[in-house]
Amino acid sequence: MPSTLAAVELNSYLPIFIILLMAVTFAVANVAGSLLIGPQRKGGNKGIAYESGMNPVGTARKRFNVRFYLIAMVFLVFDVEIIFLYPWAATFPNIDPGSPDSLVWLGRILFFLFTTVVAYVYGFRKGVFRFD
């Protein structure tokens, strides 16, 4: 009896092993394919790290305007907000509208959205979205 149970438990891992095998095969096929049929140009700036078609002139320590970082932070705020909205949206259909817990859930999500809107308005007033 234990050998049958072990076989059943091993069979439940079969889809995971198949997906891992597909991922490794896909990665190896892409690397091999790019080496076999990809361009083989040498010379110039092709061996330089971070080659983008331009000659690397000057220093890599350029100063960027702080607005670029602020825009990135605002993007991260909204990105994280969307990530946190997914679990709430997934459990929303299961909430009983008549229970007091439904108002707690609604209050939590409204507070979360309110704090995000406050962050957006703060950034807007500070001029984060102006590129003058």
N, CA, C and O atoms as a GROMACS GRO file, in nm:
protein
  528
    1MET      N    1   0.081  -0.121   0.000
    1MET     CA    2   0.000   0.000   0.000
    1MET      C    3   0.085   0.127   0.000
    1MET      O    4   0.050   0.220  -0.072
    2PRO      N    5   0.195   0.135   0.078
    2PRO     CA    6   0.274   0.258   0.078
    2PRO      C    7   0.336   0.289  -0.058
    2PRO      O    8   0.351   0.406  -0.092
    3SER      N    9   0.373   0.187  -0.137
    3SER     CA   10   0.434   0.215  -0.267
    3SER      C   11   0.333   0.279  -0.362
    3SER      O   12   0.371   0.363  -0.443
    4THR      N   13   0.206   0.240  -0.354
    4THR     CA   14   0.103   0.300  -0.438
    4THR      C   15   0.082   0.445  -0.399
    4THR      O   16   0.065   0.530  -0.486
    5LEU      N   17   0.082   0.475  -0.271
    5LEU     CA   18   0.064   0.612  -0.224
    5LEU      C   19   0.181   0.700  -0.267
    5LEU      O   20   0.161   0.816  -0.305
    6ALA      N   21   0.302   0.646  -0.261
    6ALA     CA   22   0.420   0.721  -0.304
    6ALA      C   23   0.413   0.749  -0.453
    6ALA      O   24   0.452   0.857  -0.497
    7ALA      N   25   0.365   0.654  -0.532
    7ALA     CA   26   0.354   0.675  -0.677
    7ALA      C   27   0.250   0.782  -0.707
    7ALA      O   28   0.270   0.863  -0.798
    8VAL      N   29   0.141   0.784  -0.632
    8VAL     CA   30   0.038   0.886  -0.654
    8VAL      C   31   0.092   1.024  -0.618
    8VAL      O   32   0.065   1.120  -0.689
    9GLU      N   33   0.169   1.034  -0.510
    9GLU     CA   34   0.226   1.161  -0.471
    9GLU      C   35   0.329   1.209  -0.572
    9GLU      O   36   0.338   1.328  -0.600
   10LEU      N   37   0.408   1.116  -0.629
   10LEU     CA   38   0.505   1.153  -0.731
   10LEU      C   39   0.436   1.198  -0.859
   10LEU      O   40   0.484   1.289  -0.926
   11ASN      N   41   0.324   1.137  -0.892
   11ASN     CA   42   0.249   1.176  -1.011
   11ASN      C   43   0.194   1.318  -0.999
   11ASN      O   44   0.174   1.385  -1.100
   12SER      N   45   0.171   1.365  -0.878
   12SER     CA   46   0.119   1.500  -0.862
   12SER      C   47   0.226   1.605  -0.893
   12SER      O   48   0.193   1.720  -0.921
   13TYR      N   49   0.354   1.566  -0.888
   13TYR     CA   50   0.463   1.658  -0.922
   13TYR      C   51   0.498   1.655  -1.071
   13TYR      O   52   0.580   1.735  -1.116
   14LEU      N   53   0.438   1.566  -1.146
   14LEU     CA   54   0.470   1.552  -1.288
   14LEU      C   55   0.448   1.682  -1.367
   14LEU      O   56   0.535   1.717  -1.446
   15PRO      N   57   0.338   1.756  -1.351
   15PRO     CA   58   0.323   1.882  -1.425
   15PRO      C   59   0.432   1.983  -1.395
   15PRO      O   60   0.474   2.058  -1.483
   16ILE      N   61   0.479   1.987  -1.271
   16ILE     CA   62   0.586   2.082  -1.234
   16ILE      C   63   0.714   2.044  -1.306
   16ILE      O   64   0.784   2.131  -1.358
   17PHE      N   65   0.746   1.915  -1.310
   17PHE     CA   66   0.866   1.871  -1.379
   17PHE      C   67   0.857   1.898  -1.529
   17PHE      O   68   0.956   1.934  -1.592
   18ILE      N   69   0.739   1.882  -1.586
   18ILE     CA   70   0.720   1.909  -1.729
   18ILE      C   71   0.741   2.057  -1.758
   18ILE      O   72   0.806   2.091  -1.857
   19ILE      N   73   0.689   2.145  -1.674
   19ILE     CA   74   0.706   2.289  -1.695
   19ILE      C   75   0.853   2.328  -1.680
   19ILE      O   76   0.904   2.408  -1.758
   20LEU      N   77   0.921   2.271  -1.579
   20LEU     CA   78   1.063   2.300  -1.564
   20LEU      C   79   1.143   2.251  -1.685
   20LEU      O   80   1.234   2.321  -1.731
   21LEU      N   81   1.111   2.134  -1.735
   21LEU     CA   82   1.179   2.082  -1.853
   21LEU      C   83   1.154   2.171  -1.974
   21LEU      O   84   1.245   2.197  -2.052
   22MET      N   85   1.030   2.218  -1.990
   22MET     CA   86   0.999   2.308  -2.101
   22MET      C   87   1.075   2.439  -2.088
   22MET      O   88   1.123   2.492  -2.188
   23ALA      N   89   1.087   2.493  -1.967
   23ALA     CA   90   1.157   2.620  -1.946
   23ALA      C   91   1.305   2.605  -1.977
   23ALA      O   92   1.363   2.690  -2.044
   24VAL      N   93   1.366   2.498  -1.929
   24VAL     CA   94   1.509   2.477  -1.955
   24VAL      C   95   1.533   2.453  -2.104
   24VAL      O   96   1.628   2.507  -2.161
   25THR      N   97   1.447   2.375  -2.167
   25THR     CA   98   1.460   2.349  -2.311
   25THR      C   99   1.445   2.478  -2.390
   25THR      O  100   1.521   2.501  -2.485
   26PHE      N  101   1.350   2.561  -2.354
   26PHE     CA  102   1.329   2.689  -2.422
   26PHE      C  103   1.451   2.779  -2.407
   26PHE      O  104   1.493   2.842  -2.504
   27ALA      N  105   1.507   2.786  -2.287
   27ALA     CA  106   1.623   2.872  -2.264
   27ALA      C  107   1.743   2.822  -2.344
   27ALA      O  108   1.812   2.902  -2.408
   28VAL      N  109   1.769   2.693  -2.340
   28VAL     CA  110   1.884   2.638  -2.412
   28VAL      C  111   1.864   2.654  -2.563
   28VAL      O  112   1.959   2.687  -2.634
   29ALA      N  113   1.743   2.633  -2.613
   29ALA     CA  114   1.716   2.648  -2.756
   29ALA      C  115   1.736   2.793  -2.800
   29ALA      O  116   1.788   2.817  -2.910
   30ASN      N  117   1.696   2.889  -2.719
   30ASN     CA  118   1.715   3.030  -2.756
   30ASN      C  119   1.863   3.068  -2.759
   30ASN      O  120   1.906   3.136  -2.852
   31VAL      N  121   1.939   3.025  -2.661
   31VAL     CA  122   2.082   3.057  -2.659
   31VAL      C  123   2.152   2.988  -2.776
   31VAL      O  124   2.232   3.050  -2.845
   32ALA      N  125   2.122   2.860  -2.800
   32ALA     CA  126   2.184   2.788  -2.911
   32ALA      C  127   2.143   2.850  -3.045
   32ALA      O  128   2.226   2.864  -3.135
   33GLY      N  129   2.018   2.885  -3.058
   33GLY     CA  130   1.970   2.946  -3.183
   33GLY      C  131   2.035   3.080  -3.210
   33GLY      O  132   2.068   3.109  -3.325
   34SER      N  133   2.052   3.161  -3.108
   34SER     CA  134   2.116   3.290  -3.130
   34SER      C  135   2.264   3.274  -3.163
   34SER      O  136   2.320   3.354  -3.239
   35LEU      N  137   2.328   3.173  -3.107
   35LEU     CA  138   2.469   3.149  -3.141
   35LEU      C  139   2.484   3.094  -3.282
   35LEU      O  140   2.581   3.126  -3.352
   36LEU      N  141   2.390   3.011  -3.325
   36LEU     CA  142   2.401   2.949  -3.456
   36LEU      C  143   2.357   3.041  -3.570
   36LEU      O  144   2.428   3.050  -3.671
   37ILE      N  145   2.244   3.109  -3.557
   37ILE     CA  146   2.191   3.188  -3.668
   37ILE      C  147   2.198   3.338  -3.645
   37ILE      O  148   2.154   3.415  -3.730
   38GLY      N  149   2.251   3.380  -3.532
   38GLY     CA  150   2.262   3.523  -3.503
   38GLY      C  151   2.378   3.586  -3.577
   38GLY      O  152   2.464   3.516  -3.629
   39PRO      N  153   2.380   3.721  -3.581
   39PRO     CA  154   2.491   3.790  -3.648
   39PRO      C  155   2.622   3.766  -3.574
   39PRO      O  156   2.626   3.760  -3.452
   40GLN      N  157   2.729   3.754  -3.651
   40GLN     CA  158   2.861   3.726  -3.595
   40GLN      C  159   2.957   3.842  -3.622
   40GLN      O  160   3.072   3.818  -3.660
   41ARG      N  161   2.914   3.965  -3.603
   41ARG     CA  162   2.998   4.080  -3.632
   41ARG      C  163   3.101   4.100  -3.523
   41ARG      O  164   3.073   4.084  -3.404
   42LYS      N  165   3.220   4.134  -3.565
   42LYS     CA  166   3.328   4.161  -3.470
   42LYS      C  167   3.385   4.299  -3.499
   42LYS      O  168   3.365   4.355  -3.607
   43GLY      N  169   3.456   4.353  -3.401
   43GLY     CA  170   3.525   4.479  -3.422
   43GLY      C  171   3.446   4.598  -3.371
   43GLY      O  172   3.330   4.585  -3.329
   44GLY      N  173   3.510   4.714  -3.375
   44GLY     CA  174   3.444   4.835  -3.332
   44GLY      C  175   3.410   4.831  -3.185
   44GLY      O  176   3.493   4.797  -3.101
   45ASN      N  177   3.290   4.864  -3.155
   45ASN     CA  178   3.243   4.869  -3.017
   45ASN      C  179   3.162   4.746  -2.978
   45ASN      O  180   3.095   4.747  -2.875
   46LYS      N  181   3.168   4.642  -3.057
   46LYS     CA  182   3.082   4.526  -3.032
   46LYS      C  183   3.121   4.449  -2.907
   46LYS      O  184   3.037   4.382  -2.847
   47GLY      N  185   3.248   4.455  -2.867
   47GLY     CA  186   3.291   4.382  -2.749
   47GLY      C  187   3.276   4.461  -2.620
   47GLY      O  188   3.303   4.408  -2.512
   48ILE      N  189   3.233   4.585  -2.630
   48ILE     CA  190   3.223   4.671  -2.512
   48ILE      C  191   3.091   4.643  -2.439
   48ILE      O  192   2.988   4.622  -2.502
   49ALA      N  193   3.097   4.642  -2.309
   49ALA     CA  194   2.976   4.621  -2.230
   49ALA      C  195   2.879   4.736  -2.252
   49ALA      O  196   2.921   4.851  -2.265
   50TYR      N  197   2.753   4.708  -2.256
   50TYR     CA  198   2.644   4.806  -2.273
   50TYR      C  199   2.656   4.880  -2.406
   50TYR      O  200   2.626   4.999  -2.413
   51GLU      N  201   2.697   4.810  -2.508
   51GLU     CA  202   2.707   4.871  -2.641
   51GLU      C  203   2.566   4.901  -2.691
   51GLU      O  204   2.479   4.814  -2.687
   52SER      N  205   2.544   5.021  -2.739
   52SER     CA  206   2.412   5.059  -2.789
   52SER      C  207   2.420   5.123  -2.925
   52SER      O  208   2.326   5.192  -2.965
   53GLY      N  209   2.529   5.103  -2.997
   53GLY     CA  210   2.542   5.162  -3.128
   53GLY      C  211   2.610   5.298  -3.128
   53GLY      O  212   2.630   5.357  -3.233
   54MET      N  213   2.644   5.347  -3.010
   54MET     CA  214   2.710   5.477  -3.000
   54MET      C  215   2.849   5.456  -2.941
   54MET      O  216   2.872   5.364  -2.862
   55ASN      N  217   2.940   5.544  -2.981
   55ASN     CA  218   3.073   5.538  -2.923
   55ASN      C  219   3.068   5.582  -2.777
   55ASN      O  220   3.010   5.687  -2.746
   56PRO      N  221   3.126   5.504  -2.687
   56PRO     CA  222   3.124   5.544  -2.546
   56PRO      C  223   3.226   5.656  -2.521
   56PRO      O  224   3.345   5.632  -2.505
   57VAL      N  225   3.175   5.778  -2.518
   57VAL     CA  226   3.262   5.894  -2.499
   57VAL      C  227   3.227   5.958  -2.366
   57VAL      O  228   3.109   5.972  -2.332
   58GLY      N  229   3.325   5.997  -2.292
   58GLY     CA  230   3.301   6.067  -2.166
   58GLY      C  231   3.283   5.970  -2.052
   58GLY      O  232   3.309   5.850  -2.062
   59THR      N  233   3.237   6.026  -1.942
   59THR     CA  234   3.221   5.947  -1.821
   59THR      C  235   3.080   5.890  -1.811
   59THR      O  236   2.986   5.943  -1.870
   60ALA      N  237   3.066   5.784  -1.739
   60ALA     CA  238   2.936   5.724  -1.717
   60ALA      C  239   2.863   5.788  -1.600
   60ALA      O  240   2.748   5.753  -1.572
   61ARG      N  241   2.927   5.880  -1.533
   61ARG     CA  242   2.870   5.943  -1.414
   61ARG      C  243   2.800   6.072  -1.451
   61ARG      O  244   2.838   6.180  -1.404
   62LYS      N  245   2.696   6.062  -1.533
   62LYS     CA  246   2.618   6.180  -1.571
   62LYS      C  247   2.514   6.208  -1.463
   62LYS      O  248   2.468   6.117  -1.394
   63ARG      N  249   2.480   6.334  -1.450
   63ARG     CA  250   2.375   6.370  -1.355
   63ARG      C  251   2.240   6.369  -1.427
   63ARG      O  252   2.226   6.421  -1.538
   64PHE      N  253   2.142   6.309  -1.362
   64PHE     CA  254   2.007   6.307  -1.415
   64PHE      C  255   1.922   6.402  -1.333
   64PHE      O  256   1.946   6.423  -1.214
   65ASN      N  257   1.823   6.457  -1.398
   65ASN     CA  258   1.729   6.542  -1.328
   65ASN      C  259   1.652   6.458  -1.226
   65ASN      O  260   1.620   6.343  -1.253
   66VAL      N  261   1.624   6.515  -1.112
   66VAL     CA  262   1.556   6.441  -1.006
   66VAL      C  263   1.414   6.402  -1.048
   66VAL      O  264   1.356   6.311  -0.989
   67ARG      N  265   1.358   6.468  -1.146
   67ARG     CA  266   1.222   6.435  -1.191
   67ARG      C  267   1.215   6.293  -1.246
   67ARG      O  268   1.111   6.227  -1.233
   68PHE      N  269   1.322   6.246  -1.306
   68PHE     CA  270   1.321   6.109  -1.356
   68PHE      C  271   1.302   6.010  -1.241
   68PHE      O  272   1.228   5.912  -1.254
   69TYR      N  273   1.368   6.035  -1.131
   69TYR     CA  274   1.355   5.947  -1.015
   69TYR      C  275   1.216   5.961  -0.952
   69TYR      O  276   1.160   5.862  -0.904
   70LEU      N  277   1.162   6.082  -0.951
   70LEU     CA  278   1.029   6.102  -0.894
   70LEU      C  279   0.922   6.031  -0.978
   70LEU      O  280   0.830   5.970  -0.924
   71ILE      N  281   0.936   6.040  -1.109
   71ILE     CA  282   0.841   5.969  -1.197
   71ILE      C  283   0.853   5.818  -1.173
   71ILE      O  284   0.752   5.748  -1.170
   72ALA      N  285   0.974   5.769  -1.156
   72ALA     CA  286   0.992   5.626  -1.130
   72ALA      C  287   0.927   5.587  -0.997
   72ALA      O  288   0.865   5.480  -0.988
   73MET      N  289   0.938   5.671  -0.897
   73MET     CA  290   0.877   5.640  -0.767
   73MET      C  291   0.724   5.642  -0.776
   73MET      O  292   0.658   5.558  -0.716
   74VAL      N  293   0.669   5.738  -0.851
   74VAL     CA  294   0.523   5.742  -0.869
   74VAL      C  295   0.477   5.618  -0.943
   74VAL      O  296   0.374   5.560  -0.910
   75PHE      N  297   0.553   5.576  -1.044
   75PHE     CA  298   0.519   5.454  -1.116
   75PHE      C  299   0.519   5.334  -1.020
   75PHE      O  300   0.429   5.251  -1.026
   76LEU      N  301   0.619   5.327  -0.933
   76LEU     CA  302   0.624   5.216  -0.838
   76LEU      C  303   0.507   5.220  -0.741
   76LEU      O  304   0.455   5.115  -0.703
   77VAL      N  305   0.466   5.340  -0.700
   77VAL     CA  306   0.351   5.350  -0.609
   77VAL      C  307   0.228   5.291  -0.674
   77VAL      O  308   0.157   5.211  -0.613
   78PHE      N  309   0.202   5.328  -0.799
   78PHE     CA  310   0.083   5.276  -0.866
   78PHE      C  311   0.097   5.129  -0.902
   78PHE      O  312  -0.001   5.056  -0.904
   79ASP      N  313   0.217   5.086  -0.932
   79ASP     CA  314   0.241   4.946  -0.962
   79ASP      C  315   0.215   4.859  -0.839
   79ASP      O  316   0.150   4.755  -0.848
   80VAL      N  317   0.264   4.902  -0.726
   80VAL     CA  318   0.241   4.828  -0.601
   80VAL      C  319   0.093   4.834  -0.564
   80VAL      O  320   0.039   4.737  -0.510
   81GLU      N  321   0.028   4.944  -0.593
   81GLU     CA  322  -0.115   4.952  -0.565
   81GLU      C  323  -0.192   4.847  -0.644
   81GLU      O  324  -0.280   4.781  -0.590
   82ILE      N  325  -0.159   4.832  -0.770
   82ILE     CA  326  -0.228   4.733  -0.852
   82ILE      C  327  -0.200   4.592  -0.800
   82ILE      O  328  -0.289   4.507  -0.800
   83ILE      N  329  -0.078   4.568  -0.757
   83ILE     CA  330  -0.045   4.435  -0.703
   83ILE      C  331  -0.129   4.406  -0.579
   83ILE      O  332  -0.173   4.292  -0.560
   84PHE      N  333  -0.151   4.507  -0.494
   84PHE     CA  334  -0.230   4.485  -0.373
   84PHE      C  335  -0.380   4.482  -0.402
   84PHE      O  336  -0.458   4.432  -0.320
   85LEU      N  337  -0.422   4.535  -0.516
   85LEU     CA  338  -0.564   4.530  -0.550
   85LEU      C  339  -0.608   4.392  -0.601
   85LEU      O  340  -0.725   4.357  -0.590
   86TYR      N  341  -0.516   4.315  -0.656
   86TYR     CA  342  -0.552   4.184  -0.710
   86TYR      C  343  -0.612   4.090  -0.603
   86TYR      O  344  -0.717   4.032  -0.629
   87PRO      N  345  -0.550   4.072  -0.487
   87PRO     CA  346  -0.612   3.983  -0.388
   87PRO      C  347  -0.749   4.033  -0.342
   87PRO      O  348  -0.840   3.954  -0.318
   88TRP      N  349  -0.762   4.165  -0.329
   88TRP     CA  350  -0.891   4.219  -0.289
   88TRP      C  351  -0.996   4.192  -0.396
   88TRP      O  352  -1.108   4.153  -0.363
   89ALA      N  353  -0.960   4.210  -0.522
   89ALA     CA  354  -1.055   4.184  -0.631
   89ALA      C  355  -1.090   4.036  -0.641
   89ALA      O  356  -1.201   4.000  -0.679
   90ALA      N  357  -0.994   3.950  -0.606
   90ALA     CA  358  -1.021   3.806  -0.612
   90ALA      C  359  -1.115   3.761  -0.501
   90ALA      O  360  -1.195   3.670  -0.521
   91THR      N  361  -1.107   3.825  -0.385
   91THR     CA  362  -1.195   3.786  -0.274
   91THR      C  363  -1.325   3.865  -0.273
   91THR      O  364  -1.417   3.831  -0.198
   92PHE      N  365  -1.336   3.968  -0.354
   92PHE     CA  366  -1.456   4.052  -0.353
   92PHE      C  367  -1.586   3.976  -0.383
   92PHE      O  368  -1.686   4.000  -0.315
   93PRO      N  369  -1.589   3.886  -0.482
   93PRO     CA  370  -1.715   3.814  -0.508
   93PRO      C  371  -1.758   3.724  -0.392
   93PRO      O  372  -1.876   3.691  -0.381
   94ASN      N  373  -1.666   3.684  -0.306
   94ASN     CA  374  -1.699   3.594  -0.195
   94ASN      C  375  -1.745   3.668  -0.070
   94ASN      O  376  -1.783   3.604   0.029
   95ILE      N  377  -1.744   3.800  -0.071
   95ILE     CA  378  -1.785   3.878   0.046
   95ILE      C  379  -1.937   3.886   0.050
   95ILE      O  380  -2.000   3.921  -0.050
   96ASP      N  381  -1.995   3.853   0.165
   96ASP     CA  382  -2.140   3.860   0.182
   96ASP      C  383  -2.179   4.005   0.204
   96ASP      O  384  -2.132   4.068   0.298
   97PRO      N  385  -2.266   4.061   0.116
   97PRO     CA  386  -2.300   4.204   0.129
   97PRO      C  387  -2.373   4.238   0.259
   97PRO      O  388  -2.370   4.353   0.303
   98GLY      N  389  -2.437   4.141   0.321
   98GLY     CA  390  -2.512   4.170   0.442
   98GLY      C  391  -2.430   4.166   0.570
   98GLY      O  392  -2.478   4.209   0.675
   99SER      N  393  -2.310   4.114   0.564
   99SER     CA  394  -2.231   4.100   0.686
   99SER      C  395  -2.158   4.229   0.720
   99SER      O  396  -2.128   4.309   0.631
  100PRO      N  397  -2.130   4.250   0.847
  100PRO     CA  398  -2.056   4.370   0.886
  100PRO      C  399  -1.912   4.369   0.834
  100PRO      O  400  -1.849   4.474   0.822
  101ASP      N  401  -1.861   4.251   0.804
  101ASP     CA  402  -1.725   4.243   0.749
  101ASP      C  403  -1.715   4.308   0.612
  101ASP      O  404  -1.608   4.353   0.573
  102SER      N  405  -1.826   4.312   0.539
  102SER     CA  406  -1.821   4.373   0.406
  102SER      C  407  -1.790   4.522   0.416
  102SER      O  408  -1.720   4.575   0.330
  103LEU      N  409  -1.841   4.589   0.519
  103LEU     CA  410  -1.809   4.731   0.537
  103LEU      C  411  -1.664   4.750   0.578
  103LEU      O  412  -1.601   4.849   0.541
  104VAL      N  413  -1.610   4.656   0.654
  104VAL     CA  414  -1.469   4.664   0.692
  104VAL      C  415  -1.381   4.650   0.568
  104VAL      O  416  -1.285   4.724   0.550
  105TRP      N  417  -1.415   4.553   0.482
  105TRP     CA  418  -1.338   4.534   0.358
  105TRP      C  419  -1.347   4.659   0.270
  105TRP      O  420  -1.247   4.704   0.215
  106LEU      N  421  -1.466   4.714   0.258
  106LEU     CA  422  -1.484   4.834   0.177
  106LEU      C  423  -1.406   4.950   0.236
  106LEU      O  424  -1.343   5.026   0.161
  107GLY      N  425  -1.408   4.967   0.367
  107GLY     CA  426  -1.333   5.074   0.431
  107GLY      C  427  -1.184   5.060   0.411
  107GLY      O  428  -1.114   5.159   0.388
  108ARG      N  429  -1.135   4.938   0.418
  108ARG     CA  430  -0.991   4.915   0.399
  108ARG      C  431  -0.947   4.952   0.258
  108ARG      O  432  -0.846   5.019   0.239
  109ILE      N  433  -1.025   4.909   0.158
  109ILE     CA  434  -0.984   4.937   0.021
  109ILE      C  435  -1.000   5.084  -0.011
  109ILE      O  436  -0.919   5.140  -0.085
  110LEU      N  437  -1.102   5.148   0.042
  110LEU     CA  438  -1.118   5.293   0.019
  110LEU      C  439  -1.005   5.371   0.086
  110LEU      O  440  -0.957   5.469   0.030
  111PHE      N  441  -0.963   5.329   0.204
  111PHE     CA  442  -0.850   5.395   0.270
  111PHE      C  443  -0.722   5.376   0.188
  111PHE      O  444  -0.643   5.470   0.173
  112PHE      N  445  -0.703   5.257   0.138
  112PHE     CA  446  -0.585   5.229   0.055
  112PHE      C  447  -0.585   5.316  -0.070
  112PHE      O  448  -0.483   5.375  -0.105
  113LEU      N  449  -0.699   5.323  -0.138
  113LEU     CA  450  -0.708   5.406  -0.258
  113LEU      C  451  -0.694   5.554  -0.224
  113LEU      O  452  -0.634   5.630  -0.301
  114PHE      N  453  -0.747   5.596  -0.111
  114PHE     CA  454  -0.736   5.737  -0.069
  114PHE      C  455  -0.591   5.776  -0.046
  114PHE      O  456  -0.547   5.882  -0.090
  115THR      N  457  -0.515   5.690   0.022
  115THR     CA  458  -0.374   5.723   0.046
  115THR      C  459  -0.296   5.728  -0.084
  115THR      O  460  -0.203   5.808  -0.097
  116THR      N  461  -0.331   5.646  -0.181
  116THR     CA  462  -0.264   5.650  -0.310
  116THR      C  463  -0.298   5.778  -0.386
  116THR      O  464  -0.210   5.838  -0.448
  117VAL      N  465  -0.422   5.819  -0.380
  117VAL     CA  466  -0.462   5.945  -0.445
  117VAL      C  467  -0.394   6.063  -0.377
  117VAL      O  468  -0.354   6.158  -0.445
  118VAL      N  469  -0.380   6.059  -0.246
  118VAL     CA  470  -0.309   6.166  -0.176
  118VAL      C  471  -0.163   6.172  -0.223
  118VAL      O  472  -0.110   6.281  -0.243
  119ALA      N  473  -0.100   6.058  -0.241
  119ALA     CA  474   0.038   6.056  -0.292
  119ALA      C  475   0.045   6.112  -0.433
  119ALA      O  476   0.140   6.184  -0.466
  120TYR      N  477  -0.052   6.081  -0.516
  120TYR     CA  478  -0.056   6.135  -0.652
  120TYR      C  479  -0.075   6.286  -0.652
  120TYR      O  480  -0.005   6.357  -0.725
  121VAL      N  481  -0.167   6.336  -0.571
  121VAL     CA  482  -0.191   6.481  -0.563
  121VAL      C  483  -0.068   6.552  -0.509
  121VAL      O  484  -0.034   6.661  -0.556
  122TYR      N  485  -0.001   6.493  -0.411
  122TYR     CA  486   0.121   6.551  -0.356
  122TYR      C  487   0.228   6.563  -0.465
  122TYR      O  488   0.292   6.667  -0.478
  123GLY      N  489   0.246   6.457  -0.541
  123GLY     CA  490   0.343   6.461  -0.650
  123GLY      C  491   0.305   6.562  -0.757
  123GLY      O  492   0.392   6.630  -0.812
  124PHE      N  493   0.177   6.573  -0.785
  124PHE     CA  494   0.131   6.669  -0.885
  124PHE      C  495   0.157   6.812  -0.839
  124PHE      O  496   0.200   6.896  -0.918
  125ARG      N  497   0.130   6.840  -0.712
  125ARG     CA  498   0.154   6.975  -0.659
  125ARG      C  499   0.302   7.009  -0.650
  125ARG      O  500   0.340   7.126  -0.661
  126LYS      N  501   0.386   6.909  -0.630
  126LYS     CA  502   0.530   6.933  -0.624
  126LYS      C  503   0.589   6.950  -0.764
  126LYS      O  504   0.707   6.984  -0.777
  127GLY      N  505   0.510   6.927  -0.868
  127GLY     CA  506   0.557   6.946  -1.004
  127GLY      C  507   0.631   6.828  -1.061
  127GLY      O  508   0.714   6.843  -1.150
  128VAL      N  509   0.600   6.710  -1.011
  128VAL     CA  510   0.669   6.591  -1.059
  128VAL      C  511   0.635   6.564  -1.206
  128VAL      O  512   0.720   6.514  -1.280
  129PHE      N  513   0.515   6.597  -1.248
  129PHE     CA  514   0.469   6.561  -1.382
  129PHE      C  515   0.495   6.671  -1.486
  129PHE      O  516   0.454   6.657  -1.601
  130ARG      N  517   0.561   6.779  -1.446
  130ARG     CA  518   0.594   6.886  -1.541
  130ARG      C  519   0.736   6.866  -1.592
  130ARG      O  520   0.828   6.844  -1.514
  131PHE      N  521   0.752   6.874  -1.723
  131PHE     CA  522   0.883   6.862  -1.786
  131PHE      C  523   0.919   6.993  -1.855
  131PHE      O  524   0.922   7.002  -1.977
  132ASP      N  525   0.947   7.093  -1.776
  132ASP     CA  526   0.982   7.225  -1.831
  132ASP      C  527   1.128   7.235  -1.859
  132ASP      O  528   1.175   7.338  -1.906
   0.00000   0.00000   0.00000
